[in-house]
Amino acid sequence: MTALRACTGPERDAEDVARLWQFARQRGMDRERFEAALSDGGLPAALAACMDLAGPAEQRTDEEVSDDMRSAAENWFKDTSPFVAHDNGRCLEARLEHMQGVITPTNLFFVRNNSVSLDVELDNWQLSIEGDAVTEPMTLNYTDILTLPSRTVVAYLDCAGNQRAMFDLVNGESTEGTQWRTGGVSNGEWVGTPLRDVLTMAGISDEAVCVMLVGLDTESPEEGFRSVIPVEKAMHPDTLLAYALNGEVLPRDHGFPLRALVPGWVGSTNVKWLGRIEVSSKPIWTRNNTTSYVLIGDEYPPEGEAQGQITHCQVIKSALALPWPADLRAEPHRLHGYAHSPDGPIAKVEWSLDSGTKWHEATLHSPQVQYSWARFEFAWDPAPGSYTIMTRATDEAGNSQPEAIPFNEKGYLFNQPVPHPIRVT
């Protein structure tokens, strides 16, 4: 049992205390303060106390923080203040607590970049469709795209690494990559032309097995960020070449002039700043399906040329719309959050105050159209103290969040119920 999981459990044994002490010490807490918190309120109080402290990686001077903020601001077109900035300006983590409705406002929509956001000039932009599995290779400009039949799709985007930090915070297992908590996800209304219409125009053949989407950002070992999807997914009517988000022209941070929308699949497949599409009669292997965006670990046998199992489809998840950890006043609250699944609408969301021994059903709101996430809420009237709330989603296909998932080196697809520490004063 790891430090965070121990503090949410019903028993206070020596192993739990020892592991929590290691977690607290890593965050700079001295033994006297740890023992005092443990004595006052047990493991939950000790957890809440150590969550008040910045971890070693977060203990930086004001000058270092200011330098990072200036550097990050130069990489974005949107206001970065509502976000948590990661990775020297490549990732803006959404704060779910800023969201109230089902559709995420564009100014609050999370961003994950391969390099920096591009400012593409339309006069110089074009999309090429080529490969050995098309009979009519072609090049389209922006006007050509806009004249094609359009389709509107409501869908969430979820980074493959969303909740990655929980591998460490919950399970005590360190992973590579951006340490997203719960904000590497957002939900939007997209407009674009179905990818299959463009592939059909290019004369896609029966021999086609995969489609590679290539972006214009070039800060990678290969020329342009790229993602390979099976031809069946490429030909799905809801897989779009999107040019609008939430009723407006696609913003530059989100891939203007054109990006892919692949509903229910990990964020990396939704390539931004599209410049080329290659249709192949043979499997295509790139960095992003051999060493990146691959589940690498003992439980994931290699697939093809990949070092493990390739990440495609997302997994069922839920999260509270609160800071992690959170501070609340001792008064009645109506807490809310979001849940989503690639396999269908959410049927129910439950919440627990005792590590899952007893679950209470939350209220689901708003119809879940297409690939939207679901908004849930529940009433809670806590007394002062330290608490940990967990949420668990179940979809209409019967899938539910698992109690545990196998470790993978890059920390993808974490979807255990997240213990959410809350201090009430």
N, C-alpha and C positions, 0 to 999 in steps of 0.2 A: 504494500500500500504506500503510495507516495505522499509527500507532504500535504498537498492541497486536498487530495482525496481523504487522507487521514482526518483532517480537521472537519470534514463533513460527515464522517462516520459516527455511529452510535457509541463506540467504545473508545476508551482512552487507555491504550496499552503502551508499554515501554517503547515498542518499535515505532508506533505512530508519533509519539512525542520526540523520539530521536530524529526521525526524518523531518518533522516540521522544524526542529531546531536547526538542522542543516540548511533548510530553505531560508529560515529567518537570518541565520548568520551570513549567508551569501548576500542578503540584502542590507547588511550592515548593522543588524540589531545586536546589542550586547546581551549577555546571558541574564543579567539581573532584570532587565526590562522584559525579556522573554518569560522568565519565571513569574514575574508579577502579573503579566497578562494571562498566563496559563492559570495562575491561582485565582484571578478575579472571575474569569469566565470560561475556562477550559480551552479546548482546541480552537473553537470558532473565534474566541476573543484574541488568541495568539495569532491566528491567521490575519484577522482584521488589522492588528497592530503592525504586522510585518508588511502588509500590503500598503500601509501608509508611507513606506520607505521606498525610495527609488532604488532599483537594482543596480549592480555595479556598472552595467552598460549605459545606464541613464544618468549617472552621476557626472555631469559635465559642468564646466564653468559657464557663466553667463555669456562670456565672449564666444565660446565654442557654439553655444546654442544660437546666438545671433548670427554667426557666420553661416551656420547650417540653414537658418531661415532665409537669409539673403540668397544663398546658393539655390535653395529649393524654389524660391519665388521666380528666379530667372528661367526655370524650366517649365513653367505653366502659364496658361493664359487666363485661367479662372482664379478667383480669390481663394487662397489656400488656407485662410484662417479658420474655416469651419471643420478642417480635417486634422487628422494625425499624419504628419509627413514621415515617410520612411525612405531609407536607401538613397540618401543624397539626391532627393528630388525625383525619384522614379515612381513612387507610390504615394497616393493620397488615400488614407483609410477613412471611410465614412464614419461619422458618429451617429449611431442609430438613435441616440437620445434626441437628436435634432429633428427626427422624422415623426410625423403624426399620421399621415395618410398612407394609402397603398402605393401610389406612384411616388417615386423618389424625385424631388425637384432636381433639375439639372445641376444647379449650383451646389447641391449636396451629394451628387452622384460620385461614387468612388472612382479612382483612376489607378490603373496599373500600366506602366510603360516599360518598354524594353530599353529605351534610351531617354530622350526628352520629347516633349510634344512637338509635332511638326507644324509648320505654317506652309501648307501646300498651295502653290499658285495654280488656279484652275486652268490658265492658259497653257501651262506646261504639263498638265496632268492627263494621263490616259490609263486605261485598263486593258491589258492584253490577255487574251484567252488562247492558250496554245497547248501543245503536248501531242503525244503519239496516239491519243484516243479521241481526238477531234478531227473531223474531216474538213472543217472550214475555220481555220485559225482567224481571229479577228481582233481588232482594236476598237475600243469604245471611248468616247469622251464624255464629259459630264452631261451635256445636253442629250446625248444618245441614251444615257442611263435614265434620265428623267422622263423621256418619252415612252419608256417601256411600261407595261402594266404594273401598278403598285399594289402593295399589300401592307396592312397594319397588323402588327403583332405586339401584344403585351407580354413581356418576358423579363425575368430577373437575370442578372449577370452575377456570377459567383466565382471569384478567383479560386483556382485549384488549391492555393495555399491559405485561403481564408480559414481562420481559427488555428493556424499552424502553431502559434505560441502556446496553445493549450497542450500540445504534446509535452512540453516542458512544465508548464504551470500546473497541469493536472496529473500527468503521468511521470514527470521527472525524466523525460527523454529529450535530449537536445537534438534539434534538426537544423538543416541548412535553410537559407533563404530568409526573406522578409518575415519578421515576426508579427504577422497580422493577429489581432485578437478577433473581434466579431464583425468588423466593419469592412471586410473585403467583398462586399456584396451590395447591390442596389437593384431597384425594380423600375423599368421604364416602358414607355410606349414608343415603338419603333416603326418607321415607315421605310419601305424599300421595295426593290423588285426581287422576286424569287430567283435564287441562284440557278435553279433548274431551267428557267426561261432563257437565261444567257447561255447556259451550257447546250441547250437544245438548238439555239441559234448558231452555235459554233459546230454543230453536228457531232455531238457526243456519240461515241460508238458503243456497241454492246460489249466490247472488250474492256471498257473502262472499269477500273477497280478502285481508284482513289483520286482525290482532287487535292492539290496543294495550293493553299492561299498564301500569298507572299506580300508583305507590307513594304513600305518605302523606308522605314527606319533601318539603318544599316549598322548600328553599333552592336555587332554580333560576329561570331566566327564565320557566319555565312552572310551573303548579301541579302539583307532584309529579313525581318522576323517572319517565320513561316510555320504553318500548321497543316498537317495532312489529315483529311477526313475521308471515311469510306464513301464511295459513290452513292450508296443508299441514303446516307444522311445529307449529302450535297443535293440530292434530287428531291428531298422532302419539301413540300410546298411552303413550309414556314421557315426554312433556312433562307435568309435574306442577304442581299447586298443593300445595306441600310444607308440612307442619306439624311434621315431626320430622327430626332429624339425629342419626345414630349412636345410635339407640335412645332418644333423649330428646326432650322437647318442644323445638321450634325455639328456640334462644337469641335473646335480644333483639338482640344484635349481628348476628345472621344473618337477621333479618327477622320475628321473632315478631309476630303469630300466623301469618302466611301469606306465602309467597314463591313465585315461579315457579322451576321447575327446567327448563332447556332444554338437555338433554345435548348436548355437543359444540359448543355455540355460545358465543360470547364472554360473559364474565361479566356485562356490562351488560344482556344480555337476561334474566338471571335476577333480575328485579326483586323487591326486598324490601319488606316492610310493604305488601303489596298492598291497595288500597282500591277499585280500579275496573278493569273490563275493557270495552273498547269494540270492538265487532265492526263492521267497515265494508265496504261494497260498493265503496269507492274507496280508492286508496292514501292513507295518512296520512303527512304530513311533519311532523316535529318537530325540535327542536334536535338530538336524539340520532340522527337519521339524515340530517341535512343538513350540519351543521358539526362535530358531535361523533360519535365512533365511525365516522369515515369516513376511508378511505385517500386522502389528498390529496397529490398529487405528479405528476411528469411521466409516470409509468408507469400512472397510474390515471385514465382518462377519466371525467368526471362521469356519474353515474347518476341519472336523473330530476331531482329538485330538489336533490340532494346535490351538494356541492362535489367529490366524488370517488366512489370505490366504497364502498358501505356494508359495514361489517364484520358478518358473520353467523357463519359457520362458523369454528371455530378451525383451527389448523394443527399439524402434527406437531412435537413438541419433545422434548428430553431435557435433563437437568441433573444434575450431581453433588450429592449431599447433603453438601456442604462449604461453609464460609464462602467468600466470594469477595472477595479472595484467601484462600488457606488456608496454615496452618503445620502441618507434621507432623514427627514424629520419624523419624529414620533407622532404621526397623525394618519388618518385614513388616506390610502393611495389607490389609484386605479392604474396598475402597472400594465404596460403593453409590450409587445415584441412582434417578431416576424418569423414565419416558418415557410419552408419551400421544399419541394421534392421534384425530381425530374420525371417521376413515374405517375404523376397525376395530382389532383387537388389534395390539399391537406384535409383529413377527416376530423382530426382532433389534436389539440395540444394540451398537455397536462403539466402541472407544476408541483414541485415537492420542496418541503422545508427540512426533510430528514434523510437526505441522500437517497431518495427513491424508495424508502420503506412504505410510504403512503403518498399516493398521487391524487391531485385534485384537478378536475377538468376546467380549462379556461374557456372563455367565450370567443368564438370565431366571428369576425366581422367582414362584411363586404363580399360579394360574389367573387370567386377566384376565376377570372377569365383567362383562357388560354394558358400561358406559362407563368402567370403572376404568382408572387408569393402571397401568403395569407397573413392578415393582421389578427393577433389574438390579444386578449386582455383579461385581467382578473382583479378583484378587489383584495386589498391587504391592509390590515390595521395593526401595525406592529408596535410593541412597547420598545423602549430604548434597549439596545443590545446589539450583538453581532449575529448575523444570519448568513446562510448560504441557500440561495434558491436555484433549483435546477428546472429546466424545461425539457419536455420530450414530445416530439411530433410523430404522428402516424398519418400516412396517406391513405387514399381510398383503395389502393391496391394491397393494403395490409402491411406495407413496410413501415418500420419504426426505427428510431435512433437506437443503436446498439449500446450495451453497457460498456463495451470496450472494443477497440479496433487494433489490429496489428500495427506495429511501428513501421514507418518507412523513412528512409534517410532524409528525404526532402520535405517531409511533413505535409504531404498532400491529403486532402479529403478527410480531415478530422471531423467526425460528426457524433462523438459521444455527447450525451447531455452535459452541457457546460456548467460547472458549479460557479455561481455568480455571487461573490462576497458582497454583502451589504452591511454597512454600519448605520444604525439608527440612533439618533441623538435628540 
